[in-house]
Amino acid sequence: MRAMIMAAGLGTRLMPLTGVIPKPMVPIAGYPAIGHILHHLRRHDILEVVINLHHLPETIRGFFGDGASLGMSIAYSFEEELMGTAGGVKNNQSFLGGGTCLIMSGDSLTDVDLGAVRAAHRESGGVSTVVTKRVDDPSEYGVVVTDGSRRVLGFQEKPAREDALSDLCNCGIYVFEPEIFDLIPADTFYDFGRQVFPGLLEGGVPFHAYTTGRYWNDVGSLEAYRDGNFDVLAGRVEVVVPGRRVDGDVWVGETSVISPDARIVGPVVIGSGCVIESGAELVGPVVVGDGARVGASCRVTRSVLWEECAVGPGSILEDSLLARGVRLESGAGVRRSALGEGCRVRATADVCDATAEPGTELG
């Protein structure tokens, strides 16, 4: 079975983190979200993949190349203008249309059992199977309504909680038979949830849902992104954590230097080439990206730092998200904030409950 990863979106809900990076490349536990998806496909022996691109396409193509380093074959399609979920898949009909295919969102975090999904699809005999997950608040998602045989009866798009007809959210993971391409016009913006699936319902074409009990997170907001990182560290989702496990729930990458009197309380991931100076405290859950530096006598708690960040001596970082290359000068404090790439927090400044666009100076 061949697969397509949908990676053309803009990731606006993750701003300011996605100001200069496509959403599928946001690091989760130090590794790109779409990379976790690729590893998951490989674990299920799905080795031929196409990825559609739009926003900053070379960031993804340059990182993964042709897939040889993963033992996979990766092709790419570029959308000059966004074509919608279904339109993007239609563009890749020649790659996908020869048999049953799998479509996955490239900006989610999941360990759903793809073998079980495919088996359920075969058993149902429908043209499509939609993977769903039970959620506490359906108002955040597209909702799928089914009958007792898992046949899809309807959809709701982010209904008010009191109006929701189901607690099953659409995970953006689909199995399709080749006939699905007959329902998608060429060279047209077209969406699965708003057009293709309603068309199937109107035509009486049977299709079904598969409800997973495994982990799924759409990483669709800053809070969901933070939770995804922390869930990986807590072992709630089966993904590969980069680095060497050195002490229970502490992982450290190659060539990182950690002072003997630094205090590290897991779960903590420290990437490659990092420096953790004397007296620094990392109290997990914490992710420190490749090449980052945590200065002497700093305290970092419940935070995610991307690569090349620098936390100056004596600084405090709590409950925050720092994109690539953010710099905290000596004695700075950042709490409950999300700072875009290259932001600078001046010495002794105290930043709370803030978001900052890339390159901003604060304090």
C-alpha positions as a Markdown table, in Angstrom:
| # | Residue | x | y | z |
|---|---|---|---|---|
| 1 | Met | 0.0 | 0.0 | 0.0 |
| 2 | Arg | 1.3 | 3.4 | -0.9 |
| 3 | Ala | 0.7 | 6.5 | 1.2 |
| 4 | Met | 0.5 | 10.3 | 0.9 |
| 5 | Ile | 1.3 | 12.7 | 3.7 |
| 6 | Met | -0.5 | 16.0 | 3.5 |
| 7 | Ala | 2.0 | 18.7 | 4.3 |
| 8 | Ala | 1.0 | 21.8 | 2.3 |
| 9 | Gly | -0.8 | 23.7 | 5.1 |
| 10 | Leu | 0.4 | 27.0 | 6.5 |
| 11 | Gly | 0.2 | 26.2 | 10.2 |
| 12 | Thr | -1.3 | 29.6 | 11.2 |
| 13 | Arg | -2.7 | 28.3 | 14.5 |
| 14 | Leu | 0.9 | 27.5 | 15.6 |
| 15 | Met | 2.1 | 31.0 | 15.1 |
| 16 | Pro | 4.6 | 32.4 | 16.1 |
| 17 | Leu | 6.4 | 29.1 | 16.0 |
| 18 | Thr | 5.6 | 28.5 | 12.4 |
| 19 | Gly | 6.6 | 32.0 | 11.2 |
| 20 | Val | 9.6 | 30.7 | 9.3 |
| 21 | Ile | 9.0 | 26.9 | 9.3 |
| 22 | Pro | 6.2 | 24.7 | 7.9 |
| 23 | Lys | 4.0 | 23.2 | 10.5 |
| 24 | Pro | 5.0 | 19.5 | 9.6 |
| 25 | Met | 8.6 | 20.4 | 10.5 |
| 26 | Val | 7.9 | 21.6 | 14.1 |
| 27 | Pro | 10.1 | 19.5 | 16.3 |
| 28 | Ile | 8.4 | 17.1 | 18.7 |
| 29 | Ala | 10.9 | 15.8 | 21.3 |
| 30 | Gly | 13.6 | 17.2 | 19.0 |
| 31 | Tyr | 12.5 | 15.6 | 15.7 |
| 32 | Pro | 10.2 | 16.9 | 13.0 |
| 33 | Ala | 6.5 | 16.0 | 13.4 |
| 34 | Ile | 6.4 | 14.7 | 9.8 |
| 35 | Gly | 9.5 | 12.6 | 10.6 |
| 36 | His | 7.6 | 10.8 | 13.3 |
| 37 | Ile | 4.9 | 10.0 | 10.8 |
| 38 | Leu | 7.4 | 8.7 | 8.3 |
| 39 | His | 8.9 | 6.4 | 11.0 |
| 40 | His | 5.4 | 5.2 | 11.9 |
| 41 | Leu | 4.7 | 4.3 | 8.2 |
| 42 | Arg | 8.0 | 2.4 | 8.0 |
| 43 | Arg | 7.1 | 0.4 | 11.1 |
| 44 | His | 4.0 | -0.7 | 9.2 |
| 45 | Asp | 6.0 | -1.6 | 6.1 |
| 46 | Ile | 4.6 | 1.3 | 4.1 |
| 47 | Leu | 7.7 | 2.4 | 2.3 |
| 48 | Glu | 6.5 | 4.3 | -0.8 |
| 49 | Val | 5.3 | 7.8 | 0.1 |
| 50 | Val | 4.5 | 11.0 | -1.6 |
| 51 | Ile | 4.4 | 14.4 | 0.3 |
| 52 | Asn | 2.6 | 17.4 | -1.1 |
| 53 | Leu | 4.3 | 20.8 | -0.4 |
| 54 | His | 3.4 | 24.4 | -0.5 |
| 55 | His | 4.8 | 26.6 | 2.3 |
| 56 | Leu | 8.6 | 26.6 | 2.5 |
| 57 | Pro | 8.8 | 23.4 | 0.6 |
| 58 | Glu | 12.6 | 23.0 | 0.6 |
| 59 | Thr | 12.6 | 22.8 | 4.4 |
| 60 | Ile | 10.9 | 19.4 | 4.1 |
| 61 | Arg | 12.5 | 18.2 | 0.9 |
| 62 | Gly | 16.0 | 19.2 | 2.1 |
| 63 | Phe | 15.7 | 17.4 | 5.4 |
| 64 | Phe | 14.3 | 14.0 | 4.1 |
| 65 | Gly | 15.5 | 14.0 | 0.5 |
| 66 | Asp | 14.5 | 10.8 | -1.4 |
| 67 | Gly | 13.9 | 8.9 | 1.8 |
| 68 | Ala | 16.9 | 6.6 | 1.4 |
| 69 | Ser | 18.3 | 7.4 | 4.9 |
| 70 | Leu | 15.0 | 6.1 | 6.3 |
| 71 | Gly | 14.9 | 3.0 | 4.1 |
| 72 | Met | 11.9 | 4.5 | 2.2 |
| 73 | Ser | 11.1 | 6.0 | -1.2 |
| 74 | Ile | 9.8 | 9.6 | -0.9 |
| 75 | Ala | 8.4 | 11.6 | -3.8 |
| 76 | Tyr | 7.1 | 15.2 | -3.7 |
| 77 | Ser | 4.5 | 17.3 | -5.3 |
| 78 | Phe | 4.4 | 21.1 | -5.1 |
| 79 | Glu | 1.2 | 23.1 | -5.1 |
| 80 | Glu | 1.7 | 26.6 | -6.4 |
| 81 | Glu | -1.7 | 27.4 | -5.0 |
| 82 | Leu | -3.3 | 25.3 | -2.2 |
| 83 | Met | -5.7 | 22.7 | -3.7 |
| 84 | Gly | -7.4 | 21.6 | -0.5 |
| 85 | Thr | -7.1 | 18.2 | 1.1 |
| 86 | Ala | -8.9 | 16.3 | -1.7 |
| 87 | Gly | -7.4 | 18.4 | -4.5 |
| 88 | Gly | -3.9 | 17.7 | -3.2 |
| 89 | Val | -4.6 | 14.0 | -3.2 |
| 90 | Lys | -6.1 | 14.2 | -6.7 |
| 91 | Asn | -2.9 | 15.7 | -7.9 |
| 92 | Asn | -1.1 | 12.5 | -6.9 |
| 93 | Gln | -3.6 | 10.1 | -8.5 |
| 94 | Ser | -0.9 | 8.6 | -10.8 |
| 95 | Phe | 1.2 | 7.7 | -7.7 |
| 96 | Leu | -1.7 | 6.5 | -5.5 |
| 97 | Gly | -4.5 | 5.4 | -7.8 |
| 98 | Gly | -3.4 | 1.8 | -8.6 |
| 99 | Gly | -4.8 | 0.3 | -5.4 |
| 100 | Thr | -5.8 | 0.9 | -1.9 |
| 101 | Cys | -4.0 | 3.9 | -0.5 |
| 102 | Leu | -3.4 | 5.6 | 2.8 |
| 103 | Ile | -3.6 | 9.4 | 3.4 |
| 104 | Met | -2.2 | 11.0 | 6.6 |
| 105 | Ser | -1.9 | 14.5 | 7.9 |
| 106 | Gly | 1.8 | 15.4 | 8.3 |
| 107 | Asp | 1.3 | 17.7 | 11.3 |
| 108 | Ser | -0.2 | 15.3 | 13.7 |
| 109 | Leu | 1.3 | 13.0 | 16.3 |
| 110 | Thr | 0.0 | 9.4 | 16.5 |
| 111 | Asp | 0.7 | 5.8 | 17.0 |
| 112 | Val | -2.6 | 4.5 | 15.5 |
| 113 | Asp | -2.4 | 0.8 | 14.5 |
| 114 | Leu | -2.4 | 1.2 | 10.7 |
| 115 | Gly | -2.6 | -2.5 | 10.2 |
| 116 | Ala | -5.8 | -2.7 | 12.1 |
| 117 | Val | -7.2 | 0.3 | 10.1 |
| 118 | Arg | -6.5 | -1.5 | 6.9 |
| 119 | Ala | -8.1 | -4.7 | 8.1 |
| 120 | Ala | -11.2 | -2.8 | 9.2 |
| 121 | His | -11.3 | -1.2 | 5.8 |
| 122 | Arg | -11.1 | -4.5 | 4.0 |
| 123 | Glu | -13.8 | -6.0 | 6.2 |
| 124 | Ser | -16.2 | -3.1 | 5.6 |
| 125 | Gly | -15.8 | -3.2 | 1.8 |
| 126 | Gly | -16.5 | 0.5 | 1.4 |
| 127 | Val | -14.7 | 3.0 | -0.8 |
| 128 | Ser | -13.3 | 4.9 | 2.2 |
| 129 | Thr | -12.5 | 4.4 | 5.9 |
| 130 | Val | -12.1 | 7.5 | 8.1 |
| 131 | Val | -10.0 | 7.1 | 11.3 |
| 132 | Thr | -11.7 | 8.7 | 14.3 |
| 133 | Lys | -10.9 | 9.2 | 18.0 |
| 134 | Arg | -13.2 | 9.9 | 20.9 |
| 135 | Val | -12.6 | 13.3 | 22.4 |
| 136 | Asp | -13.9 | 15.2 | 25.5 |
| 137 | Asp | -14.7 | 18.4 | 23.5 |
| 138 | Pro | -15.9 | 17.9 | 20.0 |
| 139 | Ser | -16.2 | 21.6 | 19.4 |
| 140 | Glu | -12.4 | 21.7 | 18.5 |
| 141 | Tyr | -12.7 | 19.2 | 15.6 |
| 142 | Gly | -14.6 | 17.9 | 12.7 |
| 143 | Val | -17.1 | 15.4 | 14.1 |
| 144 | Val | -18.1 | 12.1 | 12.5 |
| 145 | Val | -21.5 | 10.6 | 13.1 |
| 146 | Thr | -21.9 | 6.8 | 12.6 |
| 147 | Asp | -24.4 | 4.0 | 13.1 |
| 148 | Gly | -23.9 | 0.7 | 14.9 |
| 149 | Ser | -22.1 | -0.9 | 12.0 |
| 150 | Arg | -19.5 | 2.0 | 11.8 |
| 151 | Arg | -21.1 | 3.3 | 8.6 |
| 152 | Val | -20.7 | 7.1 | 8.4 |
| 153 | Leu | -24.1 | 8.9 | 8.5 |
| 154 | Gly | -22.9 | 12.5 | 8.7 |
| 155 | Phe | -20.4 | 15.2 | 9.6 |
| 156 | Gln | -20.3 | 18.3 | 11.7 |
| 157 | Glu | -17.6 | 21.0 | 11.5 |
| 158 | Lys | -16.6 | 22.2 | 15.0 |
| 159 | Pro | -20.1 | 22.1 | 16.5 |
| 160 | Ala | -20.8 | 23.7 | 19.8 |
| 161 | Arg | -20.4 | 21.1 | 22.5 |
| 162 | Glu | -24.1 | 21.0 | 23.3 |
| 163 | Asp | -24.9 | 20.6 | 19.5 |
| 164 | Ala | -22.5 | 17.8 | 18.8 |
| 165 | Leu | -24.1 | 14.6 | 17.6 |
| 166 | Ser | -21.1 | 12.5 | 18.3 |
| 167 | Asp | -17.8 | 12.5 | 20.3 |
| 168 | Leu | -15.9 | 11.1 | 17.4 |
| 169 | Cys | -13.4 | 13.5 | 15.8 |
| 170 | Asn | -11.9 | 13.1 | 12.3 |
| 171 | Cys | -8.2 | 12.4 | 12.7 |
| 172 | Gly | -7.3 | 13.2 | 9.1 |
| 173 | Ile | -6.2 | 9.6 | 8.4 |
| 174 | Tyr | -8.0 | 7.9 | 5.5 |
| 175 | Val | -7.9 | 4.7 | 3.6 |
| 176 | Phe | -9.3 | 4.9 | 0.0 |
| 177 | Glu | -10.1 | 2.7 | -2.9 |
| 178 | Pro | -9.2 | 3.9 | -6.4 |
| 179 | Glu | -12.8 | 4.9 | -7.0 |
| 180 | Ile | -12.4 | 7.9 | -4.8 |
| 181 | Phe | -10.5 | 9.7 | -7.5 |
| 182 | Asp | -13.6 | 9.6 | -9.7 |
| 183 | Leu | -15.3 | 11.9 | -7.2 |
| 184 | Ile | -12.6 | 14.6 | -7.1 |
| 185 | Pro | -12.4 | 17.1 | -10.0 |
| 186 | Ala | -8.9 | 17.8 | -11.5 |
| 187 | Asp | -7.3 | 21.2 | -11.1 |
| 188 | Thr | -9.9 | 22.4 | -8.5 |
| 189 | Phe | -9.7 | 23.3 | -4.9 |
| 190 | Tyr | -11.6 | 20.5 | -3.2 |
| 191 | Asp | -12.0 | 19.3 | 0.4 |
| 192 | Phe | -12.7 | 15.8 | 1.8 |
| 193 | Gly | -14.8 | 17.0 | 4.8 |
| 194 | Arg | -16.7 | 19.7 | 3.0 |
| 195 | Gln | -17.2 | 18.1 | -0.4 |
| 196 | Val | -16.1 | 14.5 | -1.0 |
| 197 | Phe | -17.6 | 12.9 | 2.0 |
| 198 | Pro | -20.9 | 14.8 | 1.8 |
| 199 | Gly | -21.0 | 13.7 | -1.8 |
| 200 | Leu | -20.7 | 10.1 | -0.8 |
| 201 | Leu | -23.5 | 10.5 | 1.7 |
| 202 | Glu | -25.8 | 12.2 | -0.9 |
| 203 | Gly | -25.1 | 9.4 | -3.4 |
| 204 | Gly | -25.7 | 6.7 | -0.8 |
| 205 | Val | -22.2 | 5.3 | -1.3 |
| 206 | Pro | -21.2 | 3.4 | 1.9 |
| 207 | Phe | -18.1 | 4.3 | 3.7 |
| 208 | His | -17.1 | 3.7 | 7.3 |
| 209 | Ala | -15.2 | 4.9 | 10.3 |
| 210 | Tyr | -12.5 | 3.1 | 12.4 |
| 211 | Thr | -12.3 | 4.4 | 16.0 |
| 212 | Thr | -8.8 | 4.1 | 17.4 |
| 213 | Gly | -8.0 | 3.8 | 21.1 |
| 214 | Arg | -4.4 | 4.7 | 20.4 |
| 215 | Tyr | -2.8 | 8.1 | 20.9 |
| 216 | Trp | -3.6 | 11.0 | 18.5 |
| 217 | Asn | -2.9 | 14.7 | 18.7 |
| 218 | Asp | -3.5 | 17.1 | 15.8 |
| 219 | Val | -0.8 | 19.5 | 17.2 |
| 220 | Gly | -3.2 | 22.2 | 16.1 |
| 221 | Ser | -2.5 | 24.8 | 18.7 |
| 222 | Leu | 0.3 | 25.9 | 21.0 |
| 223 | Glu | -1.2 | 24.1 | 23.9 |
| 224 | Ala | -1.7 | 20.9 | 21.8 |
| 225 | Tyr | 1.9 | 21.2 | 20.5 |
| 226 | Arg | 3.3 | 21.5 | 24.1 |
| 227 | Asp | 1.2 | 18.5 | 25.2 |
| 228 | Gly | 2.4 | 16.5 | 22.3 |
| 229 | Asn | 6.0 | 17.0 | 23.4 |
| 230 | Phe | 5.2 | 16.2 | 27.0 |
| 231 | Asp | 3.2 | 13.1 | 26.1 |
| 232 | Val | 6.2 | 11.7 | 24.2 |
| 233 | Leu | 8.4 | 12.3 | 27.2 |
| 234 | Ala | 5.8 | 10.6 | 29.4 |
| 235 | Gly | 5.6 | 7.6 | 27.2 |
| 236 | Arg | 2.0 | 8.1 | 26.3 |
| 237 | Val | 2.7 | 7.7 | 22.6 |
| 238 | Glu | 5.0 | 5.2 | 20.9 |
| 239 | Val | 7.5 | 7.2 | 18.9 |
| 240 | Val | 11.3 | 7.1 | 18.7 |
| 241 | Val | 12.9 | 9.6 | 21.1 |
| 242 | Pro | 16.2 | 10.9 | 19.7 |
| 243 | Gly | 19.4 | 10.5 | 21.7 |
| 244 | Arg | 20.7 | 7.9 | 24.2 |
| 245 | Arg | 18.7 | 7.1 | 27.2 |
| 246 | Val | 21.1 | 7.7 | 30.1 |
| 247 | Asp | 19.0 | 7.8 | 33.2 |
| 248 | Gly | 15.5 | 6.4 | 33.2 |
| 249 | Asp | 13.6 | 9.3 | 31.6 |
| 250 | Val | 16.6 | 11.4 | 30.4 |
| 251 | Trp | 17.8 | 11.3 | 26.8 |
| 252 | Val | 21.0 | 13.0 | 25.6 |
| 253 | Gly | 22.2 | 13.4 | 22.1 |
| 254 | Glu | 25.8 | 13.1 | 20.7 |
| 255 | Thr | 28.5 | 15.5 | 21.7 |
| 256 | Ser | 26.4 | 17.3 | 24.3 |
| 257 | Val | 28.3 | 18.5 | 27.4 |
| 258 | Ile | 26.6 | 18.5 | 30.7 |
| 259 | Ser | 28.3 | 20.0 | 33.8 |
| 260 | Pro | 28.6 | 17.5 | 36.6 |
| 261 | Asp | 26.8 | 19.8 | 39.0 |
| 262 | Ala | 23.9 | 20.5 | 36.7 |
| 263 | Arg | 20.6 | 19.2 | 38.1 |
| 264 | Ile | 18.4 | 17.3 | 35.7 |
| 265 | Val | 15.1 | 15.9 | 36.8 |
| 266 | Gly | 13.3 | 13.9 | 34.0 |
| 267 | Pro | 11.6 | 13.6 | 31.8 |
| 268 | Val | 14.1 | 15.6 | 29.8 |
| 269 | Val | 15.4 | 15.3 | 26.2 |
| 270 | Ile | 18.7 | 17.1 | 25.5 |
| 271 | Gly | 19.6 | 17.2 | 21.8 |
| 272 | Ser | 23.0 | 16.9 | 20.1 |
| 273 | Gly | 25.8 | 19.4 | 20.6 |
| 274 | Cys | 24.2 | 21.1 | 23.6 |
| 275 | Val | 25.9 | 22.7 | 26.6 |
| 276 | Ile | 24.4 | 22.6 | 30.1 |
| 277 | Glu | 26.5 | 24.8 | 32.4 |
| 278 | Ser | 27.3 | 24.6 | 36.0 |
| 279 | Gly | 24.4 | 24.9 | 38.5 |
| 280 | Ala | 21.8 | 24.8 | 35.8 |
| 281 | Glu | 18.5 | 23.1 | 36.6 |
| 282 | Leu | 16.3 | 21.3 | 34.1 |
| 283 | Val | 13.1 | 20.0 | 35.7 |
| 284 | Gly | 11.0 | 18.1 | 33.3 |
| 285 | Pro | 9.1 | 17.8 | 31.2 |
| 286 | Val | 11.7 | 19.7 | 29.2 |
| 287 | Val | 13.0 | 19.4 | 25.6 |
| 288 | Val | 16.3 | 21.1 | 24.7 |
| 289 | Gly | 17.0 | 21.2 | 20.9 |
| 290 | Asp | 20.2 | 20.5 | 19.1 |
| 291 | Gly | 23.0 | 23.1 | 19.7 |
| 292 | Ala | 21.2 | 24.9 | 22.5 |
| 293 | Arg | 23.0 | 26.3 | 25.6 |
| 294 | Val | 21.6 | 26.5 | 29.1 |
| 295 | Gly | 23.7 | 28.9 | 31.1 |
| 296 | Ala | 25.0 | 28.6 | 34.7 |
| 297 | Ser | 22.5 | 28.7 | 37.5 |
| 298 | Cys | 19.5 | 28.8 | 35.1 |
| 299 | Arg | 16.2 | 27.1 | 35.9 |
| 300 | Val | 14.2 | 25.6 | 33.1 |
| 301 | Thr | 10.9 | 23.9 | 33.8 |
| 302 | Arg | 8.0 | 22.6 | 31.6 |
| 303 | Ser | 9.4 | 24.1 | 28.4 |
| 304 | Val | 10.3 | 23.2 | 24.9 |
| 305 | Leu | 13.5 | 24.9 | 23.4 |
| 306 | Trp | 14.2 | 24.4 | 19.7 |
| 307 | Glu | 17.7 | 24.2 | 18.2 |
| 308 | Glu | 20.4 | 26.9 | 18.8 |
| 309 | Cys | 18.5 | 28.5 | 21.7 |
| 310 | Ala | 20.6 | 30.2 | 24.4 |
| 311 | Val | 19.4 | 30.7 | 27.9 |
| 312 | Gly | 21.8 | 33.1 | 29.7 |
| 313 | Pro | 23.2 | 32.7 | 33.2 |
| 314 | Gly | 20.8 | 33.1 | 36.0 |
| 315 | Ser | 17.7 | 33.1 | 33.7 |
| 316 | Ile | 14.4 | 31.5 | 34.5 |
| 317 | Leu | 12.3 | 29.7 | 31.8 |
| 318 | Glu | 8.9 | 28.3 | 32.8 |
| 319 | Asp | 6.0 | 26.8 | 30.8 |
| 320 | Ser | 7.2 | 28.3 | 27.6 |
| 321 | Leu | 7.9 | 27.5 | 23.9 |
| 322 | Leu | 11.0 | 28.9 | 22.2 |
| 323 | Ala | 11.5 | 28.6 | 18.5 |
| 324 | Arg | 15.0 | 28.3 | 16.9 |
| 325 | Gly | 17.7 | 30.6 | 18.0 |
| 326 | Val | 15.8 | 32.5 | 20.8 |
| 327 | Arg | 18.2 | 34.2 | 23.2 |
| 328 | Leu | 17.6 | 35.0 | 26.8 |
| 329 | Glu | 20.3 | 37.3 | 28.2 |
| 330 | Ser | 21.6 | 37.0 | 31.7 |
| 331 | Gly | 19.0 | 37.1 | 34.4 |
| 332 | Ala | 16.0 | 37.2 | 32.1 |
| 333 | Gly | 12.7 | 35.6 | 33.0 |
| 334 | Val | 10.2 | 34.0 | 30.5 |
| 335 | Arg | 7.0 | 32.4 | 31.8 |
| 336 | Arg | 4.0 | 31.0 | 30.0 |
| 337 | Ser | 5.1 | 32.5 | 26.6 |
| 338 | Ala | 5.8 | 31.4 | 23.0 |
| 339 | Leu | 8.6 | 33.2 | 21.2 |
| 340 | Gly | 9.2 | 33.0 | 17.5 |
| 341 | Glu | 12.6 | 32.3 | 15.8 |
| 342 | Gly | 15.4 | 34.6 | 16.7 |
| 343 | Cys | 13.7 | 36.5 | 19.4 |
| 344 | Arg | 15.9 | 38.2 | 22.0 |
| 345 | Val | 14.9 | 38.8 | 25.7 |
| 346 | Arg | 17.1 | 41.5 | 27.2 |
| 347 | Ala | 19.0 | 41.0 | 30.5 |
| 348 | Thr | 16.9 | 41.0 | 33.6 |
| 349 | Ala | 13.7 | 41.5 | 31.6 |
| 350 | Asp | 10.6 | 39.6 | 32.8 |
| 351 | Val | 8.3 | 38.3 | 30.1 |
| 352 | Cys | 5.0 | 36.7 | 31.0 |
| 353 | Asp | 2.0 | 35.4 | 29.0 |
| 354 | Ala | 3.4 | 36.7 | 25.8 |
| 355 | Thr | 3.7 | 35.7 | 22.2 |
| 356 | Ala | 6.3 | 37.3 | 20.0 |
| 357 | Glu | 6.8 | 37.2 | 16.2 |
| 358 | Pro | 10.2 | 36.1 | 14.8 |
| 359 | Gly | 13.1 | 38.5 | 15.5 |
| 360 | Thr | 11.3 | 40.5 | 18.2 |
| 361 | Glu | 13.3 | 42.1 | 21.1 |
| 362 | Leu | 11.6 | 42.1 | 24.4 |
| 363 | Gly | 12.3 | 43.9 | 27.7 |
